[in-house]
Amino acid sequence: MGKKKSGSKTAKRIVAENTIRKIAERDGVSTEYVRKQMQIAMLNGLCSTDPKVKAFWDAVPCEKDIPTPEELILYISEMVRRKKII
């Protein structure tokens, strides 16, 4: 974890933010609530001792030690785009 990437707000990052907004609208909750729930789920995954799960999280590019929900969305969407399904 902690792999650096460009810090500017790219079009892809805006798409990830819009994805969170759409989930919030669909579920009738705030975007902050969606982010918080994603962070809780992500922390559960990050704490796993399973080597395959650890390898997945180590592969997620992020600016800090723990990926943001947006960084995770971008990573997974790129995997799906390349058909390297998780």
TANORQUI-V529252 format. One record per residue. N is the residue number from 1. PSI is psi as a letter, one per 30 degrees, with the letter a starting at -180 (none if undefined). Layout:
n->(N;N)
psi->(PSI;PSI)
This chain:
n->(1;2;3;4;5;6;7;8;9;10;11;12;13;14;15;16;17;18;19;20;21;22;23;24;25;26;27;28;29;30;31;32;33;34;35;36;37;38;39;40;41;42;43;44;45;46;47;48;49;50;51;52;53;54;55;56;57;58;59;60;61;62;63;64;65;66;67;68;69;70;71;72;73;74;75;76;77;78;79;80;81;82;83;84;85;86)
psi->(l;g;k;l;l;k;f;l;j;l;e;e;e;e;e;e;e;e;e;e;e;e;e;e;e;e;f;h;l;l;e;e;e;e;e;e;e;e;e;e;e;e;e;e;e;f;f;k;f;k;e;e;e;e;e;e;e;f;f;j;k;l;f;a;e;k;l;l;e;e;e;e;e;e;e;e;e;e;e;e;e;f;g;i;k;none)
